[in-house]
């Protein structure tokens, strides 16, 4: 299958730069997989569409991974986007942490920042950074420290900026600390939001409960790989980066019970979908409690063993996320649905409208 089969033209003014005025007020395009029927609805109608089903959300929390500072000693501007914490020893000690933490990061201006370059990020806390080595696709290995031995995480949380996606061209602001975060975000660790979950609010959660929709949480920490371009011509040759997940015993039991009872397991987002299907593929179609990492790449031809419904945003052309959605809904039907969404001027991408596939 060719990557170009997942291409489409999107008017730039349909790329949402701001969230909806109120969380939960977005439009909702629904697709019936069996008939191909499309319907234009709103998120307020979600509870009636999945009555009695099980909804699975991703409770990862985005941390402010973009650091803005200066080069040392020149004072030139520098930016650092933290991607992955790098652990050199499973038995890392408190003393090791006092010497700093190792992170894989993207830096700007990248061409000028090689091994040995130093950076400083100031604010309520001060972070010191040193580039240790160059890595693939412009990445760097960076050591971060606070100088006074305090926690790097605390400094990052205090002075970092929310890592809005590159297609949001405005600077982040204080409101993004709330709106680029789901209402059930608890487990710190993502550099991108599980954006389908941004549509849910307390009123919708209460309405879901009233319709006997059970809600369970899992965790998958979204990495920068979610924005990774597909650089190959054939879909099958693409690889996705591993991401860490955790499924609790209560959630696993609830999902297995729903499957046994013939109730749909409705995944909120592609991150949730990948986690459930990765675990099920390793456990004969069942969900098992535990933590791990998955690099599962879902594209058309994949057999879904758990997910019976998918709530998702509209994704970039040629992206692995669009390929996952096409695997679930059917490539032709999804591309037709995207064409309809564009014609009806739905808002696209992270702060955009939603799609429900049943």
TIBAKOL-675883 format. One record per residue (C-alpha): y, z, x; residue in three letters. Coordinates in Angstrom, 2 decimals. Example, Ala and Ser with C-alpha at 12.3 -4.5 7.8 and 13.67 -1.06 7.14 Angstrom:
SITE        yy        zz        xx   code
SITE     -4.50      7.80     12.30    ALA
SITE     -1.06      7.14     13.67    SER
This chain:
SITE        yy        zz        xx   code
SITE      0.00      0.00      0.00    UNK
SITE      3.43     -0.97      1.35    UNK
SITE      6.34      1.47      1.61    UNK
SITE      8.69     -1.17      0.22    UNK
SITE      6.89     -0.87     -3.13    UNK
SITE      8.74      2.45     -3.53    UNK
SITE     12.22      1.04     -2.98    UNK
SITE     15.00      0.89     -5.55    UNK
SITE     18.78      0.47     -5.62    UNK
SITE     20.79      3.49     -6.68    UNK
SITE     24.55      3.40     -7.33    UNK
SITE     26.21      5.91     -5.00    UNK
SITE     28.07      7.56     -7.87    UNK
SITE     24.75      8.73     -9.38    UNK
SITE     24.01     10.93     -6.36    UNK
SITE     24.97     14.38     -7.64    UNK
SITE     27.41     16.10     -5.31    UNK
SITE     27.73     19.24     -7.41    UNK
SITE     25.27     21.16     -9.61    UNK
SITE     25.52     20.96    -13.38    UNK
SITE     28.24     23.09    -14.94    UNK
SITE     25.62     25.59    -16.09    UNK
SITE     22.13     26.15    -14.75    UNK
SITE     19.64     24.91    -17.33    UNK
SITE     21.98     22.34    -18.92    UNK
SITE     20.66     19.23    -17.14    UNK
SITE     19.19     16.20    -18.84    UNK
SITE     15.42     15.79    -18.91    UNK
SITE     13.61     12.45    -18.88    UNK
SITE     10.03     12.83    -20.12    UNK
SITE      7.14     10.49    -19.36    UNK
SITE      3.82     10.47    -21.20    UNK
SITE      1.27      9.34    -18.60    UNK
SITE     -1.23      8.09    -21.16    UNK
SITE      1.14      5.86    -23.12    UNK
SITE      4.00      5.29    -20.68    UNK
SITE      6.44      6.44    -23.37    UNK
SITE      9.82      7.66    -22.14    UNK
SITE     12.13     10.04    -24.01    UNK
SITE     15.61     11.29    -23.17    UNK
SITE     15.90     15.03    -23.71    UNK
SITE     17.55     18.13    -22.23    UNK
SITE     16.13     21.04    -20.26    UNK
SITE     16.56     23.25    -23.34    UNK
SITE     13.62     21.35    -24.90    UNK
SITE     11.21     22.17    -22.06    UNK
SITE      9.57     25.23    -23.73    UNK
SITE      8.53     23.25    -26.82    UNK
SITE      7.03     20.49    -24.65    UNK
SITE      4.67     22.78    -22.71    UNK
SITE      3.89     25.43    -25.32    UNK
SITE      0.84     27.52    -24.38    UNK
SITE      0.61     26.04    -20.88    UNK
SITE      0.93     27.72    -17.47    UNK
SITE      4.06     27.08    -15.41    UNK
SITE      3.89     27.52    -11.62    UNK
SITE      7.11     28.03     -9.65    UNK
SITE      7.85     28.25     -5.93    UNK
SITE      9.62     31.52     -5.08    UNK
SITE     10.70     30.56     -1.56    UNK
SITE     14.24     31.49     -0.60    UNK
SITE     16.54     29.17      1.32    UNK
SITE     18.26     30.76      4.29    UNK
SITE     21.66     29.56      5.60    UNK
SITE     20.14     27.52      8.41    UNK
SITE     23.20     25.50      9.47    UNK
SITE     25.20     27.16     12.24    UNK
SITE     28.71     25.97     13.13    UNK
SITE     30.14     27.07     16.46    UNK
SITE     31.35     26.04     19.90    UNK
SITE     29.93     24.96     23.22    UNK
SITE     30.14     27.37     26.13    UNK
SITE     32.26     27.17     28.23    UNK
SITE     34.03     23.96     27.08    UNK
SITE     34.78     25.17     23.55    UNK
SITE     33.83     21.84     21.97    UNK
SITE     32.54     21.87     18.40    UNK
SITE     28.78     22.15     17.89    UNK
SITE     26.41     22.37     14.94    UNK
SITE     22.83     23.61     14.93    UNK
SITE     20.40     23.20     12.05    UNK
SITE     17.47     25.59     12.36    UNK
SITE     14.18     23.99     11.38    UNK
SITE     11.20     26.11     12.47    UNK
SITE     10.80     29.48     14.11    UNK
SITE      8.56     29.04     17.18    UNK
SITE      6.16     31.86     18.01    UNK
SITE      4.79     31.90     21.53    UNK
SITE      2.41     34.81     21.03    UNK
SITE      0.80     36.18     17.88    UNK
SITE      1.26     39.66     19.36    UNK
SITE      5.03     39.29     19.75    UNK
SITE      6.64     42.71     20.22    UNK
SITE      9.97     44.23     19.31    UNK
SITE     10.99     44.00     22.96    UNK
SITE     10.29     40.25     22.91    UNK
SITE     12.52     39.84     19.87    UNK
SITE     15.35     41.68     21.62    UNK
SITE     15.38     38.91     24.25    UNK
SITE     15.92     36.34     21.53    UNK
SITE     13.98     34.04     19.23    UNK
SITE     12.81     30.51     19.81    UNK
SITE     13.68     27.91     17.17    UNK
SITE     13.18     24.21     16.78    UNK
SITE     16.54     22.79     15.73    UNK
SITE     18.67     19.71     15.31    UNK
SITE     21.96     19.88     17.18    UNK
SITE     25.18     17.88     17.08    UNK
SITE     26.50     16.23     19.19    UNK
SITE     22.89     15.68     20.25    UNK
SITE     23.45     13.25     23.10    UNK
SITE     25.60     15.76     24.97    UNK
SITE     23.39     18.78     24.51    UNK
SITE     20.44     18.81     26.87    UNK
SITE     18.42     21.59     28.45    UNK
SITE     20.65     24.39     29.72    UNK
SITE     23.49     23.77     27.27    UNK
SITE     24.89     26.94     25.74    UNK
SITE     26.45     27.58     22.34    UNK
SITE     28.11     30.45     20.53    UNK
SITE     28.42     31.05     16.80    UNK
SITE     30.99     33.64     15.71    UNK
SITE     31.67     35.56     12.52    UNK
SITE     30.67     38.95     11.16    UNK
SITE     27.98     38.71     13.85    UNK
SITE     27.85     36.67     17.05    UNK
SITE     24.90     34.46     17.90    UNK
SITE     24.28     33.01     21.34    UNK
SITE     22.25     29.83     21.71    UNK
SITE     20.68     28.10     24.69    UNK
SITE     18.90     24.75     24.59    UNK
SITE     15.62     24.96     26.49    UNK
SITE     14.18     21.46     26.05    UNK
SITE     14.46     18.16     24.21    UNK
SITE     11.84     17.28     21.61    UNK
SITE     10.96     14.26     19.45    UNK
SITE     13.31     12.72     16.85    UNK
SITE     16.38     14.43     18.29    UNK
SITE     15.03     17.96     18.01    UNK
SITE     15.64     20.72     20.54    UNK
SITE     13.95     23.99     21.43    UNK
SITE     16.68     26.64     21.21    UNK
SITE     16.73     30.32     22.13    UNK
SITE     18.92     32.42     19.81    UNK
SITE     20.01     35.98     20.55    UNK
SITE     22.62     38.42     19.31    UNK
SITE     23.40     40.06     22.61    UNK
SITE     23.29     43.54     21.10    UNK
SITE     19.60     43.37     20.14    UNK
SITE     20.24     43.24     16.41    UNK
SITE     18.15     40.96     14.23    UNK
SITE     18.76     37.24     14.54    UNK
SITE     17.94     36.83     10.84    UNK
SITE     20.75     39.21      9.87    UNK
SITE     23.24     37.28     11.98    UNK
SITE     22.09     33.94     10.56    UNK
SITE     22.35     35.25      7.00    UNK
SITE     25.88     36.51      7.68    UNK
SITE     27.42     33.50      9.43    UNK
SITE     25.21     30.53      8.55    UNK
SITE     25.96     27.79      6.04    UNK
SITE     23.60     26.61      3.30    UNK
SITE     21.74     23.53      4.56    UNK
SITE     22.72     21.08      1.83    UNK
SITE     20.87     17.74      2.04    UNK
SITE     22.52     14.93      4.04    UNK
SITE     23.23     12.89      0.91    UNK
SITE     25.57     15.64     -0.34    UNK
SITE     28.62     14.57      1.63    UNK
SITE     30.98     17.45      0.86    UNK
SITE     31.08     20.68      2.88    UNK
SITE     29.11     23.59      1.48    UNK
SITE     31.05     26.35     -0.27    UNK
SITE     30.39     29.91     -1.37    UNK
SITE     29.02     28.78     -4.74    UNK
SITE     26.17     26.93     -3.01    UNK
SITE     24.73     30.24     -1.83    UNK
SITE     23.81     30.86     -5.45    UNK
SITE     23.35     27.39     -6.94    UNK
SITE     21.23     25.97     -4.08    UNK
SITE     18.78     28.77     -4.77    UNK
SITE     16.38     29.29     -7.67    UNK
SITE     16.73     32.36     -9.87    UNK
SITE     13.27     33.49     -8.74    UNK
SITE     13.87     32.96     -4.98    UNK
SITE     12.44     35.94     -3.12    UNK
SITE     10.56     34.96      0.04    UNK
SITE     12.99     33.92      2.79    UNK
SITE     11.92     30.90      4.80    UNK
SITE     13.05     27.48      3.53    UNK
SITE     15.63     25.07      4.93    UNK
SITE     15.72     23.12      1.66    UNK
SITE     15.50     24.26     -1.94    UNK
SITE     12.53     23.50     -4.19    UNK
SITE     15.03     21.67     -6.34    UNK
SITE     13.06     21.31     -9.58    UNK
SITE     13.28     25.09     -9.88    UNK
SITE     17.08     24.98     -9.83    UNK
SITE     17.05     23.98    -13.51    UNK
SITE     15.47     27.22    -14.73    UNK
SITE     17.57     30.22    -15.76    UNK
SITE     16.90     33.52    -17.49    UNK
SITE     17.46     32.06    -20.96    UNK
SITE     14.97     29.26    -20.35    UNK
SITE     12.47     31.72    -18.90    UNK
SITE     12.77     33.84    -22.05    UNK
SITE     12.34     30.76    -24.23    UNK
SITE      9.24     29.78    -22.27    UNK
SITE      7.80     33.23    -22.80    UNK
SITE      8.48     32.96    -26.54    UNK
SITE      6.45     29.75    -26.57    UNK
SITE      3.53     31.51    -24.85    UNK
SITE      4.12     29.71    -21.55    UNK
SITE      2.80     31.95    -18.79    UNK
SITE      4.76     31.79    -15.51    UNK
SITE      3.29     32.54    -12.09    UNK
SITE      4.83     32.35     -8.63    UNK
SITE      3.55     30.96     -5.37    UNK
SITE      5.34     30.43     -2.07    UNK
SITE      5.74     27.29     -0.01    UNK
SITE      8.47     27.32      2.62    UNK
SITE     10.15     23.93      2.52    UNK
SITE     10.78     22.45      5.95    UNK
SITE     13.14     19.75      7.15    UNK
SITE     10.22     17.34      6.87    UNK
SITE     11.04     17.06      3.17    UNK
SITE     13.86     14.73      4.29    UNK
SITE     11.72     13.01      6.91    UNK
SITE     12.02      9.23      6.53    UNK
SITE      8.85      7.19      6.18    UNK
SITE      9.05      5.11      9.35    UNK
SITE      5.86      3.07      8.89    UNK
SITE      5.27     -0.06      6.81    UNK
SITE      2.04      1.07      5.18    UNK
SITE      2.04      4.26      3.12    UNK
SITE     -1.37      5.37      4.39    UNK
SITE     -0.08      5.61      7.98    UNK
SITE      2.61      8.19      7.19    UNK
SITE      2.16     11.86      8.09    UNK
SITE      4.01     14.87      6.70    UNK
SITE      4.85     18.00      8.64    UNK
SITE      2.90     21.20      7.94    UNK
SITE      4.56     23.77      5.72    UNK
SITE      3.55     27.41      5.22    UNK
SITE      2.30     28.67      1.86    UNK
SITE      1.08     31.89      0.27    UNK
SITE     -0.76     32.32     -3.03    UNK
SITE     -1.30     35.82     -4.42    UNK
SITE     -4.48     36.99     -6.10    UNK
SITE     -2.85     37.41     -9.54    UNK
SITE     -1.41     33.87     -9.45    UNK
SITE     -4.72     32.35     -8.31    UNK
SITE     -6.63     34.14    -11.06    UNK
SITE     -4.12     33.05    -13.72    UNK
SITE     -4.33     29.40    -12.67    UNK
SITE     -8.13     29.41    -12.58    UNK
SITE     -8.18     31.01    -16.02    UNK
SITE     -5.85     28.33    -17.39    UNK
SITE     -8.09     25.61    -15.99    UNK
SITE    -11.15     27.24    -17.56    UNK
SITE     -9.38     27.48    -20.92    UNK
SITE     -8.21     23.87    -20.86    UNK
SITE     -4.51     24.75    -20.64    UNK
SITE     -2.28     22.56    -18.51    UNK
SITE     -1.09     23.84    -15.16    UNK
SITE      2.48     22.55    -14.96    UNK
SITE      3.89     22.51    -11.43    UNK
SITE      7.61     23.00    -10.94    UNK
SITE      8.33     20.60     -8.12    UNK
SITE      6.54     18.60     -5.47    UNK
SITE      6.29     21.64     -3.18    UNK
SITE      4.27     23.55     -5.77    UNK
SITE      2.13     20.50     -6.43    UNK
SITE      1.24     20.01     -2.77    UNK
SITE      0.32     23.66     -2.36    UNK
SITE     -1.95     23.82     -5.39    UNK
SITE     -3.73     20.58     -4.64    UNK
SITE     -4.15     21.42     -0.95    UNK
SITE     -5.77     24.77     -1.72    UNK
SITE     -7.92     23.31     -4.51    UNK
SITE     -9.18     20.55     -2.22    UNK
SITE    -10.47     23.21      0.16    UNK
SITE    -12.08     25.34     -2.57    UNK
SITE    -13.95     22.87     -4.78    UNK
SITE    -11.14     22.50     -7.29    UNK
SITE    -10.37     26.21     -7.59    UNK
SITE     -7.35     28.23     -6.52    UNK
SITE     -7.92     30.90     -3.89    UNK
SITE     -5.57     33.65     -2.80    UNK
SITE     -4.35     33.53      0.77    UNK
SITE     -1.80     32.17      3.23    UNK
SITE     -1.92     29.09      5.40    UNK
SITE     -0.21     25.80      6.11    UNK
SITE     -0.64     22.38      4.59    UNK
SITE      0.17     18.85      5.72    UNK
SITE     -1.31     17.23      2.61    UNK
SITE      0.32     13.87      1.88    UNK
SITE     -0.11     12.83     -1.74    UNK
SITE      0.34      9.15     -2.58    UNK
SITE     -1.11      6.77     -5.22    UNK
SITE     -4.89      6.92     -5.28    UNK
SITE     -4.94     10.72     -4.93    UNK
SITE     -7.13     12.62     -7.41    UNK
SITE     -5.37     15.64     -8.91    UNK
SITE     -7.67     18.58     -9.52    UNK
SITE     -5.24     21.25    -10.74    UNK
SITE     -1.86     19.91    -11.79    UNK
SITE     -1.70     18.61    -15.36    UNK
SITE      2.08     18.42    -15.68    UNK
SITE      4.97     18.04    -13.25    UNK
SITE      8.62     19.02    -13.57    UNK
SITE     10.56     17.32    -10.80    UNK
SITE     13.93     15.92     -9.79    UNK
SITE     14.63     12.26     -9.02    UNK
SITE     13.83     11.43     -5.40    UNK
SITE     15.02      9.12     -2.65    UNK
SITE     13.72      5.55     -2.33    UNK
SITE     10.78      5.13      0.05    UNK
SITE     10.33      8.92      0.34    UNK
SITE      7.06     10.83      0.47    UNK
SITE      8.29     12.84     -2.54    UNK
SITE      8.64      9.70     -4.65    UNK
SITE      5.15      8.66     -3.54    UNK
SITE      3.75     12.00     -4.74    UNK
SITE      5.43     11.57     -8.14    UNK
SITE      4.09      8.01     -8.34    UNK
SITE      0.60      9.29     -7.55    UNK
SITE      0.83     11.61    -10.56    UNK
SITE      2.60      9.37    -13.05    UNK
SITE      1.49      5.93    -11.86    UNK
SITE      3.62      3.80     -9.56    UNK
SITE      4.69      1.17    -12.10    UNK
SITE      5.49      3.72    -14.78    UNK
SITE      7.48      5.89    -12.38    UNK
SITE      9.47      2.92    -11.07    UNK
SITE     10.16      1.86    -14.68    UNK
SITE     11.24      5.43    -15.46    UNK
SITE     13.62      5.41    -12.49    UNK
SITE     15.11      2.12    -13.67    UNK
SITE     15.63      3.68    -17.11    UNK
SITE     17.21      6.78    -15.56    UNK
SITE     19.64      4.63    -13.60    UNK
SITE     20.51      2.58    -16.69    UNK
SITE     21.17      5.81    -18.63    UNK
SITE     23.16      7.22    -15.69    UNK
SITE     21.04     10.27    -14.94    UNK
SITE     22.19     12.30    -11.94    UNK
SITE     19.90     11.95     -8.92    UNK
SITE     18.53     14.13     -6.12    UNK
SITE     18.85     17.85     -5.40    UNK
SITE     21.71     18.75     -7.76    UNK
SITE     20.73     16.07    -10.28    UNK
SITE     18.83     15.91    -13.55    UNK
SITE     15.11     16.47    -14.10    UNK
SITE     11.98     14.60    -15.12    UNK
SITE      8.90     15.98    -16.86    UNK
SITE      5.61     14.08    -16.52    UNK
SITE      2.77     15.11    -18.84    UNK
